[in-house]
Amino acid sequence: MFILFFSLLNLSIFVNNYVIMMYKTIYIYLLLSLCMSFGINAQEIHEVKRGETLYSVSKKYGVTISDIVKANPKAERGLRNGMSIVIPIIHETIDTVVYIMHKVKPLESFYSIKNKYGVNEKDLIDFNPQLTQGFRSGEYIKIPQFEEVDVTEKIELLENEKETDIFEELKSRTNKFKQKDTYNIAFMLPLYLDKNDAIEKESNNLEEKSEIYKKSNYALEFYSGAKIAIDTLNKAGMGLNIYVYDTKNDTQETFDLVSKKEFDNMDLVIGPFYSKNFKIAAEILSRRDVPIVAPLSSKGNLLENISNAFQVIPTKKRQVMYLSDFIYENYMHHNITLVRRDNINELNLMFEAGKIDSTLYLKNKKKISDEEKYADWMISALDLDSLAAYKEIIVEGNVIDSIHHELDSMAETNVILIPSIEKDFVIDLLTKLNATRDSNIVVFGMPDWVNFKELNYEYLMNLDVHLPNSGILSYQDSLTQYFIDHYQETTNSAPSERFAFSGFDVTYYFLSLVNQYGGLSSKMYLEPKNLLNLNFDYNYKRNEKNGSRNQSVQIIKYENLEIIRVDE
């Protein structure tokens, strides 16, 4: 009988819309009635994938977090990759359901569908399980209509509740610690208020429109993103007192600020941006047991001897080592060539000849030494003896004469490793590689490349460029759509991926944890979470002496004018 009902449901897809609605209404109602008459309760085993949370699993199967925890007591501490959990499937009495078919348009999301039809994300997934993998343009999905209410009326009724789904996770969590009514949150940002005051004063004298000091923009974009997260959590019922401090890029200013007594009452500090300022603030606040977050720095020694601190961006070493593992797993039997610069002799000669000053000399010397470290990390995971072919090209100067003769036109794939963070050198090398059309090439570069705006997008696609990254932005996601809409509405500008999106992600993630636990400590388990542009994965062995570092890395590449993840 079950087979008959499901067969009829599948056949009805090919009938016109009127017949679809009639048949599916009858059969869904009968099927649900049959299930309820037998009182069916079922169980399903789910293997946890990387990045999944109790919330995402509950949404996928349409059950509550408490039901999952009840069936899996160990899951209360969070989910681990590869963990098997029992999903209780409970059939409850529901009203007769009518639904209509909707053809998905490009860039549509849960957020836009909900606004159009007044249906929530959970109900959409219940009737369209494939939506857990995202929306596909051109496919038909079922829009459930649980009662005879005009669609426009539903939209009006939900107008004030259109953000409900965004808050569900926060509201559904069980509190493990006594919460406070209000939390004190400090932002330490390089706003350069003195510079902006000077610009405004000068423009007033000249009767010209004042502009914002250029370096202030990064902090303002970050805080604009953070403000949306703050407003979102406020609406969800979290009480917040927000304090913003201008650190400029000044170590003394930072020291003077965190030395103030008022920081003793802070539940969380976000910032400073720059590593030297963060180290000063973190060392002082760690002794006072005030948690502090480094939102943008990837320095490897940033948390050294600082216990109550959190580093959002994975270290360069972590990213490059992860990339090395990926290369080993996927390309160890191919022709591998590492290309790197060796400019130290030329740099020394230029310094001795007085062509560059000491500041420029030290800056370039550090960049070269960094590239040597990246090169070592890139080959560290490679079993060189087992490789089909491996060679290293040392380039003197910033320009490579030719790369064509180093490639094997007969090889299945020429894998090019480029551990350089020198923009001009990278651009020149990719240009020459792109001119080599008789070889199949895959290029592996550094995380810094995503910030090289001058890179030719066509080259990135032609050369199959792979990069390690802390996360990519999905414009199809409902939360992303929500953020973009609100950012544009409040700032009259488009959000930047590096600062605005990060501001939202960092603020929403850590403030949610503060609300959940009543405070933060590096000794606590921190649940992995995917938000907009960043992925937080603190599920690793933490060093209580050196704080908590984000470990989440993705391998991305450029394809069909999009950035996609390739390591899943």
MARMARDREN-835239 format. One record per residue (C-alpha): residue number from 1; y, z, x. Coordinates in steps of 0.2 Angstrom, whole numbers, plus 5000, padded with zeros to 4 digits. Example, Ala and Ser with C-alpha at 12.3 -4.5 7.8 and 13.67 -1.06 7.14 Angstrom:
REM residues 2
- seq:north:up:east
- 1:4978:5039:5062 .
- 2:4995:5036:5068 .
END
This chain:
REM residues 568
- seq:north:up:east
- 1:5000:5000:5000 .
- 2:5012:5004:5014 .
- 3:5008:4987:5022 .
- 4:5012:4979:5006 .
- 5:5029:4987:5005 .
- 6:5034:4983:5023 .
- 7:5028:4965:5021 .
- 8:5039:4963:5006 .
- 9:5054:4971:5015 .
- 10:5052:4958:5029 .
- 11:5050:4943:5017 .
- 12:5066:4948:5008 .
- 13:5076:4944:5023 .
- 14:5075:4926:5020 .
- 15:5081:4926:5002 .
- 16:5099:4925:4996 .
- 17:5110:4941:4996 .
- 18:5108:4945:4978 .
- 19:5089:4944:4979 .
- 20:5089:4954:4995 .
- 21:5099:4968:4987 .
- 22:5088:4969:4971 .
- 23:5071:4968:4981 .
- 24:5076:4980:4994 .
- 25:5083:4993:4982 .
- 26:5067:4993:4972 .
- 27:5055:4994:4987 .
- 28:5065:5006:4997 .
- 29:5066:5018:4982 .
- 30:5047:5016:4979 .
- 31:5043:5019:4997 .
- 32:5053:5034:4999 .
- 33:5047:5041:4983 .
- 34:5029:5038:4989 .
- 35:5032:5047:5005 .
- 36:5040:5062:4996 .
- 37:5026:5063:4984 .
- 38:5014:5066:4998 .
- 39:5026:5077:5007 .
- 40:5024:5068:5023 .
- 41:5030:5077:5039 .
- 42:5027:5067:5055 .
- 43:5030:5070:5074 .
- 44:5034:5057:5087 .
- 45:5034:5059:5106 .
- 46:5049:5054:5115 .
- 47:5050:5051:5134 .
- 48:5068:5056:5140 .
- 49:5077:5042:5149 .
- 50:5090:5045:5162 .
- 51:5107:5050:5155 .
- 52:5100:5055:5138 .
- 53:5106:5071:5130 .
- 54:5100:5082:5115 .
- 55:5114:5074:5105 .
- 56:5110:5056:5109 .
- 57:5091:5059:5105 .
- 58:5096:5068:5089 .
- 59:5107:5053:5084 .
- 60:5093:5040:5089 .
- 61:5080:5048:5077 .
- 62:5092:5055:5064 .
- 63:5086:5074:5066 .
- 64:5097:5089:5071 .
- 65:5098:5096:5088 .
- 66:5092:5113:5081 .
- 67:5076:5104:5075 .
- 68:5073:5096:5092 .
- 69:5075:5113:5101 .
- 70:5064:5122:5088 .
- 71:5050:5110:5092 .
- 72:5054:5110:5110 .
- 73:5060:5127:5116 .
- 74:5062:5122:5134 .
- 75:5074:5108:5129 .
- 76:5087:5122:5125 .
- 77:5092:5121:5143 .
- 78:5095:5102:5143 .
- 79:5084:5087:5145 .
- 80:5077:5080:5161 .
- 81:5073:5062:5166 .
- 82:5054:5058:5162 .
- 83:5053:5074:5151 .
- 84:5042:5072:5135 .
- 85:5048:5080:5119 .
- 86:5042:5081:5101 .
- 87:5053:5073:5088 .
- 88:5050:5081:5071 .
- 89:5052:5068:5057 .
- 90:5056:5076:5041 .
- 91:5057:5067:5025 .
- 92:5070:5074:5013 .
- 93:5074:5069:4995 .
- 94:5088:5056:4994 .
- 95:5096:5046:4981 .
- 96:5092:5028:4977 .
- 97:5100:5017:4991 .
- 98:5108:5000:4989 .
- 99:5113:4990:5004 .
- 100:5122:4974:5009 .
- 101:5119:4963:5024 .
- 102:5133:4961:5036 .
- 103:5134:4948:5050 .
- 104:5140:4956:5066 .
- 105:5156:4949:5074 .
- 106:5161:4949:5092 .
- 107:5167:4966:5099 .
- 108:5162:4975:5083 .
- 109:5157:4993:5085 .
- 110:5152:5009:5075 .
- 111:5170:5013:5074 .
- 112:5175:4997:5066 .
- 113:5160:4996:5054 .
- 114:5164:5013:5048 .
- 115:5182:5009:5045 .
- 116:5177:4994:5035 .
- 117:5163:5000:5024 .
- 118:5165:5019:5025 .
- 119:5148:5022:5032 .
- 120:5144:5034:5046 .
- 121:5135:5030:5063 .
- 122:5119:5040:5058 .
- 123:5116:5031:5042 .
- 124:5119:5014:5051 .
- 125:5106:5019:5064 .
- 126:5094:5025:5051 .
- 127:5094:5008:5043 .
- 128:5096:4998:5059 .
- 129:5087:5007:5074 .
- 130:5091:4993:5085 .
- 131:5109:4998:5085 .
- 132:5105:5012:5098 .
- 133:5105:4997:5110 .
- 134:5122:4991:5104 .
- 135:5129:4978:5093 .
- 136:5124:4960:5095 .
- 137:5136:4946:5089 .
- 138:5128:4935:5076 .
- 139:5114:4947:5070 .
- 140:5113:4954:5052 .
- 141:5113:4973:5049 .
- 142:5111:4983:5034 .
- 143:5126:4993:5027 .
- 144:5119:5007:5015 .
- 145:5129:5010:4999 .
- 146:5123:5027:4993 .
- 147:5133:5027:4977 .
- 148:5142:5015:4966 .
- 149:5159:5017:4974 .
- 150:5171:5003:4978 .
- 151:5172:4999:4996 .
- 152:5191:5000:4997 .
- 153:5190:5017:4988 .
- 154:5178:5023:5002 .
- 155:5190:5018:5015 .
- 156:5204:5028:5007 .
- 157:5193:5043:5005 .
- 158:5188:5042:5023 .
- 159:5205:5038:5031 .
- 160:5208:5056:5036 .
- 161:5190:5058:5042 .
- 162:5188:5042:5052 .
- 163:5187:5052:5068 .
- 164:5173:5064:5062 .
- 165:5159:5056:5072 .
- 166:5169:5058:5088 .
- 167:5169:5077:5085 .
- 168:5151:5079:5079 .
- 169:5144:5083:5096 .
- 170:5156:5097:5099 .
- 171:5153:5105:5082 .
- 172:5134:5103:5083 .
- 173:5132:5113:5099 .
- 174:5125:5131:5098 .
- 175:5136:5144:5108 .
- 176:5127:5153:5121 .
- 177:5142:5164:5126 .
- 178:5155:5173:5116 .
- 179:5170:5161:5114 .
- 180:5188:5164:5115 .
- 181:5200:5159:5102 .
- 182:5211:5150:5115 .
- 183:5208:5144:5132 .
- 184:5221:5141:5146 .
- 185:5220:5125:5155 .
- 186:5230:5119:5170 .
- 187:5233:5102:5176 .
- 188:5239:5100:5194 .
- 189:5246:5082:5196 .
- 190:5257:5072:5208 .
- 191:5271:5069:5195 .
- 192:5285:5068:5208 .
- 193:5298:5075:5196 .
- 194:5311:5077:5209 .
- 195:5310:5058:5213 .
- 196:5311:5054:5195 .
- 197:5326:5065:5193 .
- 198:5335:5057:5208 .
- 199:5331:5039:5200 .
- 200:5337:5044:5183 .
- 201:5353:5052:5191 .
- 202:5356:5036:5201 .
- 203:5353:5024:5187 .
- 204:5365:5034:5176 .
- 205:5379:5032:5189 .
- 206:5375:5014:5190 .
- 207:5374:5012:5171 .
- 208:5357:5004:5173 .
- 209:5340:5008:5164 .
- 210:5331:5021:5174 .
- 211:5313:5017:5180 .
- 212:5298:5029:5184 .
- 213:5294:5033:5202 .
- 214:5280:5021:5206 .
- 215:5268:5035:5212 .
- 216:5271:5045:5196 .
- 217:5262:5032:5186 .
- 218:5244:5037:5192 .
- 219:5247:5055:5186 .
- 220:5255:5049:5170 .
- 221:5241:5037:5165 .
- 222:5228:5051:5169 .
- 223:5237:5064:5159 .
- 224:5240:5052:5144 .
- 225:5221:5049:5144 .
- 226:5218:5068:5145 .
- 227:5231:5071:5131 .
- 228:5220:5061:5119 .
- 229:5205:5072:5124 .
- 230:5215:5087:5121 .
- 231:5221:5082:5104 .
- 232:5203:5077:5099 .
- 233:5196:5094:5104 .
- 234:5211:5102:5095 .
- 235:5206:5094:5079 .
- 236:5188:5099:5082 .
- 237:5194:5117:5082 .
- 238:5196:5121:5100 .
- 239:5211:5132:5104 .
- 240:5220:5126:5120 .
- 241:5236:5131:5130 .
- 242:5240:5117:5142 .
- 243:5250:5120:5158 .
- 244:5256:5105:5169 .
- 245:5261:5108:5187 .
- 246:5269:5095:5198 .
- 247:5260:5096:5215 .
- 248:5269:5080:5222 .
- 249:5258:5076:5237 .
- 250:5264:5092:5246 .
- 251:5252:5105:5253 .
- 252:5265:5118:5253 .
- 253:5270:5115:5235 .
- 254:5252:5116:5230 .
- 255:5249:5133:5240 .
- 256:5265:5140:5232 .
- 257:5259:5135:5214 .
- 258:5241:5142:5215 .
- 259:5247:5158:5223 .
- 260:5256:5163:5207 .
- 261:5249:5177:5197 .
- 262:5248:5166:5181 .
- 263:5233:5156:5188 .
- 264:5222:5172:5187 .
- 265:5222:5168:5168 .
- 266:5217:5150:5169 .
- 267:5200:5146:5162 .
- 268:5200:5129:5170 .
- 269:5211:5119:5183 .
- 270:5210:5100:5184 .
- 271:5217:5093:5200 .
- 272:5225:5091:5212 .
- 273:5222:5072:5215 .
- 274:5223:5071:5234 .
- 275:5209:5079:5244 .
- 276:5220:5089:5256 .
- 277:5230:5097:5241 .
- 278:5213:5100:5232 .
- 279:5206:5109:5247 .
- 280:5220:5121:5247 .
- 281:5220:5125:5228 .
- 282:5201:5126:5228 .
- 283:5200:5138:5242 .
- 284:5212:5150:5234 .
- 285:5206:5149:5216 .
- 286:5188:5150:5221 .
- 287:5191:5168:5228 .
- 288:5199:5172:5211 .
- 289:5184:5165:5202 .
- 290:5194:5151:5193 .
- 291:5184:5135:5191 .
- 292:5193:5119:5197 .
- 293:5189:5101:5196 .
- 294:5192:5087:5208 .
- 295:5194:5072:5196 .
- 296:5197:5057:5208 .
- 297:5192:5061:5226 .
- 298:5175:5056:5233 .
- 299:5177:5065:5250 .
- 300:5160:5071:5257 .
- 301:5167:5088:5263 .
- 302:5178:5092:5249 .
- 303:5168:5106:5242 .
- 304:5163:5114:5258 .
- 305:5162:5133:5257 .
- 306:5170:5132:5239 .
- 307:5158:5139:5226 .
- 308:5167:5137:5209 .
- 309:5172:5119:5211 .
- 310:5166:5102:5203 .
- 311:5168:5085:5211 .
- 312:5168:5071:5198 .
- 313:5166:5055:5209 .
- 314:5150:5054:5218 .
- 315:5153:5054:5237 .
- 316:5153:5038:5247 .
- 317:5137:5043:5256 .
- 318:5128:5046:5239 .
- 319:5134:5029:5232 .
- 320:5129:5019:5248 .
- 321:5112:5028:5250 .
- 322:5108:5024:5232 .
- 323:5112:5006:5235 .
- 324:5101:5006:5250 .
- 325:5086:5012:5240 .
- 326:5090:4999:5227 .
- 327:5089:4985:5241 .
- 328:5073:4992:5248 .
- 329:5065:4992:5231 .
- 330:5070:4975:5226 .
- 331:5074:4964:5242 .
- 332:5063:4971:5256 .
- 333:5053:4955:5258 .
- 334:5069:4944:5259 .
- 335:5080:4938:5273 .
- 336:5092:4952:5276 .
- 337:5108:4951:5287 .
- 338:5121:4965:5289 .
- 339:5138:4959:5294 .
- 340:5151:4971:5301 .
- 341:5167:4972:5311 .
- 342:5169:4979:5328 .
- 343:5187:4980:5331 .
- 344:5189:4995:5341 .
- 345:5192:4986:5358 .
- 346:5205:4975:5350 .
- 347:5213:4990:5342 .
- 348:5214:5000:5358 .
- 349:5222:4985:5367 .
- 350:5235:4983:5353 .
- 351:5239:5001:5354 .
- 352:5241:5001:5373 .
- 353:5252:4986:5372 .
- 354:5263:4995:5360 .
- 355:5260:4982:5346 .
- 356:5255:4996:5334 .
- 357:5261:5014:5333 .
- 358:5250:5030:5333 .
- 359:5249:5032:5314 .
- 360:5243:5014:5311 .
- 361:5231:5016:5326 .
- 362:5223:5032:5319 .
- 363:5222:5024:5301 .
- 364:5213:5009:5307 .
- 365:5202:5018:5319 .
- 366:5196:5029:5305 .
- 367:5193:5014:5294 .
- 368:5182:5006:5308 .
- 369:5172:5022:5310 .
- 370:5170:5024:5292 .
- 371:5162:5006:5291 .
- 372:5150:5011:5305 .
- 373:5144:5026:5295 .
- 374:5143:5015:5279 .
- 375:5132:5002:5290 .
- 376:5121:5016:5296 .
- 377:5119:5022:5278 .
- 378:5115:5005:5271 .
- 379:5101:5002:5283 .
- 380:5094:5020:5283 .
- 381:5083:5017:5268 .
- 382:5077:5001:5275 .
- 383:5060:5000:5283 .
- 384:5065:4988:5296 .
- 385:5048:4985:5303 .
- 386:5042:4980:5286 .
- 387:5056:4968:5282 .
- 388:5052:4949:5281 .
- 389:5068:4946:5292 .
- 390:5082:4957:5298 .
- 391:5097:4954:5309 .
- 392:5114:4961:5312 .
- 393:5131:4951:5315 .
- 394:5145:4960:5324 .
- 395:5162:4952:5321 .
- 396:5176:4955:5333 .
- 397:5192:4954:5324 .
- 398:5195:4952:5305 .
- 399:5190:4934:5303 .
- 400:5173:4927:5305 .
- 401:5172:4909:5311 .
- 402:5156:4904:5302 .
- 403:5141:4912:5293 .
- 404:5132:4896:5288 .
- 405:5121:4895:5304 .
- 406:5115:4913:5301 .
- 407:5108:4909:5284 .
- 408:5090:4903:5281 .
- 409:5091:4888:5269 .
- 410:5072:4890:5267 .
- 411:5072:4908:5262 .
- 412:5070:4913:5244 .
- 413:5085:4924:5245 .
- 414:5098:4928:5259 .
- 415:5103:4946:5257 .
- 416:5120:4949:5264 .
- 417:5125:4968:5267 .
- 418:5144:4970:5270 .
- 419:5148:4988:5274 .
- 420:5167:4984:5276 .
- 421:5182:4992:5266 .
- 422:5194:4980:5275 .
- 423:5201:4969:5261 .
- 424:5206:4954:5271 .
- 425:5190:4954:5280 .
- 426:5180:4955:5264 .
- 427:5190:4941:5256 .
- 428:5188:4930:5271 .
- 429:5169:4933:5272 .
- 430:5166:4930:5254 .
- 431:5176:4914:5254 .
- 432:5165:4907:5268 .
- 433:5149:4913:5260 .
- 434:5155:4904:5244 .
- 435:5157:4888:5254 .
- 436:5138:4889:5259 .
- 437:5130:4880:5244 .
- 438:5113:4876:5251 .
- 439:5107:4894:5251 .
- 440:5103:4907:5238 .
- 441:5114:4922:5242 .
- 442:5114:4940:5236 .
- 443:5129:4951:5242 .
- 444:5129:4970:5243 .
- 445:5146:4978:5246 .
- 446:5155:4994:5245 .
- 447:5162:5005:5230 .
- 448:5180:5001:5236 .
- 449:5178:4983:5231 .
- 450:5181:4986:5213 .
- 451:5199:4991:5217 .
- 452:5202:4974:5227 .
- 453:5211:4965:5214 .
- 454:5213:4950:5225 .
- 455:5194:4946:5225 .
- 456:5190:4929:5217 .
- 457:5180:4933:5202 .
- 458:5171:4916:5203 .
- 459:5165:4921:5221 .
- 460:5159:4937:5215 .
- 461:5148:4928:5202 .
- 462:5142:4914:5213 .
- 463:5137:4926:5227 .
- 464:5128:4938:5215 .
- 465:5139:4953:5222 .
- 466:5131:4970:5219 .
- 467:5141:4986:5221 .
- 468:5138:5005:5219 .
- 469:5149:5013:5206 .
- 470:5151:5029:5196 .
- 471:5151:5020:5179 .
- 472:5156:5004:5170 .
- 473:5166:5003:5154 .
- 474:5158:4997:5138 .
- 475:5172:4989:5127 .
- 476:5158:4988:5113 .
- 477:5157:5007:5112 .
- 478:5164:5016:5097 .
- 479:5172:5030:5108 .
- 480:5180:5017:5119 .
- 481:5187:5008:5104 .
- 482:5194:5025:5098 .
- 483:5202:5029:5114 .
- 484:5210:5012:5117 .
- 485:5217:5012:5099 .
- 486:5225:5030:5102 .
- 487:5231:5026:5119 .
- 488:5240:5010:5114 .
- 489:5247:5019:5099 .
- 490:5254:5034:5109 .
- 491:5260:5025:5125 .
- 492:5263:5007:5119 .
- 493:5253:5001:5134 .
- 494:5235:4997:5139 .
- 495:5225:5010:5147 .
- 496:5220:5008:5166 .
- 497:5201:5010:5169 .
- 498:5204:5020:5185 .
- 499:5216:5033:5179 .
- 500:5218:5033:5160 .
- 501:5200:5032:5156 .
- 502:5196:5045:5169 .
- 503:5209:5057:5162 .
- 504:5200:5056:5145 .
- 505:5182:5058:5152 .
- 506:5186:5072:5164 .
- 507:5196:5082:5152 .
- 508:5184:5079:5137 .
- 509:5168:5083:5147 .
- 510:5174:5099:5156 .
- 511:5184:5106:5141 .
- 512:5169:5103:5130 .
- 513:5158:5114:5142 .
- 514:5172:5127:5142 .
- 515:5171:5128:5123 .
- 516:5152:5128:5123 .
- 517:5149:5141:5136 .
- 518:5165:5151:5135 .
- 519:5169:5147:5153 .
- 520:5162:5138:5168 .
- 521:5153:5142:5184 .
- 522:5144:5131:5197 .
- 523:5128:5142:5194 .
- 524:5127:5135:5176 .
- 525:5116:5120:5170 .
- 526:5128:5106:5166 .
- 527:5121:5093:5154 .
- 528:5122:5075:5159 .
- 529:5134:5065:5148 .
- 530:5140:5047:5146 .
- 531:5158:5045:5140 .
- 532:5169:5030:5143 .
- 533:5170:5024:5161 .
- 534:5161:5038:5170 .
- 535:5144:5046:5170 .
- 536:5141:5064:5173 .
- 537:5124:5069:5180 .
- 538:5124:5086:5187 .
- 539:5106:5088:5185 .
- 540:5101:5091:5203 .
- 541:5098:5106:5215 .
- 542:5116:5113:5216 .
- 543:5122:5122:5232 .
- 544:5130:5138:5225 .
- 545:5140:5139:5241 .
- 546:5147:5122:5240 .
- 547:5150:5119:5222 .
- 548:5143:5105:5211 .
- 549:5144:5087:5214 .
- 550:5142:5073:5202 .
- 551:5126:5063:5207 .
- 552:5127:5048:5195 .
- 553:5128:5031:5203 .
- 554:5125:5014:5195 .
- 555:5122:4997:5203 .
- 556:5134:4984:5195 .
- 557:5136:4965:5197 .
- 558:5147:4952:5190 .
- 559:5139:4940:5178 .
- 560:5147:4928:5165 .
- 561:5164:4936:5167 .
- 562:5157:4953:5164 .
- 563:5152:4968:5174 .
- 564:5134:4973:5170 .
- 565:5122:4987:5176 .
- 566:5107:4981:5185 .
- 567:5097:4996:5190 .
- 568:5091:5002:5173 .
END
